Amino acid sequence: MKNELKTLYKKDADLALEVAKVLGYKIESKKKRKKKELHAKPKQNPIKEYNNRYKEIVSYIASLNKLLKAHAKKFVKNPKNWGFVGDLGHVKESLKEITEFLD
């Protein structure tokens, strides 16, 4: 993650700092070759961070089920719209990628 943040920092320093803060990193800047570089240090220990992220993922999964039901209701009102089918294709591919990553 640090390398991605450093790359982003070179392109857009403000955005990289915001992303790092959201991810729970303590931000320090250091001059090097007349430019500031991003040095990210986790604020919490890995156990707390893992638990936080696990809870967040469980929440996303619960929301996904509700959102799928709402999506189906919209499709029923307009069953000839292939856009809904495309939506589910995208969701399917994303879930497949996540499942394969965790496997």
Beta strands, then each sheet from edge to edge (+ up, - down):
strand 1: 25-32
strand 2: 35-42
sheet 1: 1+ 2-
end
